């Protein structure tokens, strides 16, 4: 059991580092593309149509990576009605149950967004294939969120993994 928890912590730390890198790279790329589009439209009276499509999908990547990192810190928006009614002794088991339920919902969303993506991919015209590949942000994002909630139910909340990169 201890090996499983150690493996879960290692996976969680690797996932957090990867998400930070992906969110940062997406944000920098988004900023660069928007600046290029702004200069191209205002100075050269020409815009790149793909930049708008890529920008929309980069926002989704940033959103999902940010949501995963925030939920990892337990600082996401919560509606805490039941936890206030539960005794402190049962609170950790209730939290684990809620995390597993949330992970199941995210995995269901991942499944259905993947089915939607596959349908979109099968019927997309050749000139819109880049848009369909970028639309993988939805199933990927929900999968990452579901994986985070599963790992949180196993390992618990550890803010030191997020706030400090010196470990």
LINJOCOR-V992409 format. One record per residue. OMEGA is omega as a letter, one per 40 degrees, with the letter a starting at -180 (NA if undefined). BURIAL is + if it has 16 or more other C-alpha atoms within 10 Angstrom, else -. D_CENTER is the distance of its C-alpha to the mean C-alpha in Angstrom with 2 decimals. Layout:
<<OMEGA:BURIAL:D_CENTER> <OMEGA:BURIAL:D_CENTER>>
This chain:
<<a:-:27.87> <i:-:27.59> <i:-:26.51> <i:-:23.71> <i:-:22.45> <i:-:22.88> <i:-:20.97> <i:+:18.09> <i:+:18.18> <i:-:18.36> <i:-:15.37> <i:+:13.38> <i:-:14.80> <i:-:14.17> <i:+:10.48> <i:+:10.35> <i:+:12.62> <i:-:10.87> <i:+:7.62> <i:+:10.30> <a:-:12.20> <i:-:9.81> <i:+:8.92> <i:-:12.67> <i:-:13.88> <a:+:12.11> <i:+:13.62> <i:-:16.93> <i:-:17.12> <i:+:16.49> <i:-:19.20> <i:-:21.55> <i:+:21.31> <i:+:21.97> <i:-:24.88> <a:-:26.27> <i:+:26.13> <i:+:27.77> <a:-:30.51> <a:-:31.10> <a:-:31.56> <a:-:33.63> <a:-:35.76> <a:-:36.13> <i:-:35.73> <i:-:33.36> <i:-:29.66> <a:-:27.36> <a:-:25.92> <a:-:23.10> <i:-:21.75> <i:-:20.96> <i:-:19.08> <a:+:17.10> <i:+:16.40> <a:-:15.04> <i:+:12.51> <i:+:11.62> <i:+:10.91> <i:+:8.30> <i:+:6.62> <a:+:7.36> <a:-:6.36> <i:+:2.68> <i:+:3.47> <i:+:6.16> <i:+:5.49> <i:+:4.83> <i:+:7.74> <i:-:9.66> <i:+:9.74> <i:+:10.87> <a:+:13.64> <i:-:14.55> <i:-:14.75> <i:-:12.83> <a:-:15.21> <i:-:17.35> <a:-:20.44> <i:-:22.61> <a:-:25.69> <a:-:26.22> <i:-:25.41> <a:-:28.25> <a:-:30.61> <i:-:29.88> <a:-:31.89> <i:-:30.33> <a:-:31.38> <a:-:29.23> <a:-:26.21> <i:-:24.36> <i:-:24.95> <i:+:23.87> <i:-:20.59> <i:+:20.03> <i:-:20.95> <i:-:18.54> <i:+:15.62> <i:+:16.82> <i:+:17.28> <i:+:13.78> <i:+:12.55> <i:+:15.15> <i:-:14.08> <i:+:10.48> <i:+:12.35> <i:+:14.85> <i:+:12.52> <a:+:11.23> <a:+:14.97> <i:-:16.11> <i:+:13.72> <i:+:14.79> <i:-:18.33> <a:-:18.04> <a:+:16.84> <i:-:19.75> <i:-:22.13> <a:+:21.14> <a:+:21.53> <a:-:24.91> <a:-:26.34> <i:-:25.02> <a:-:27.85> <a:-:28.08> <i:-:27.46> <a:-:24.03> <i:-:22.56> <i:-:20.38> <i:+:18.74> <i:+:18.17> <i:-:16.64> <i:+:14.20> <i:+:13.43> <i:+:11.76> <a:+:8.50> <i:+:8.67> <i:+:9.59> <a:+:7.45> <i:+:4.12> <i:+:6.42> <i:+:7.83> <i:+:5.44> <i:+:5.45> <i:+:9.05> <i:+:9.82> <a:+:9.02> <i:+:11.26> <i:+:13.78> <i:+:14.07> <i:+:14.48> <i:+:17.17> <a:+:18.89> <a:+:18.79> <a:+:18.39> <i:-:17.02> <a:-:17.94> <a:-:17.47> <i:-:19.43> <a:+:16.64> <a:-:14.69> <a:-:17.71> <i:-:19.94> <a:-:19.63> <a:-:23.25> <NA:-:22.88>>
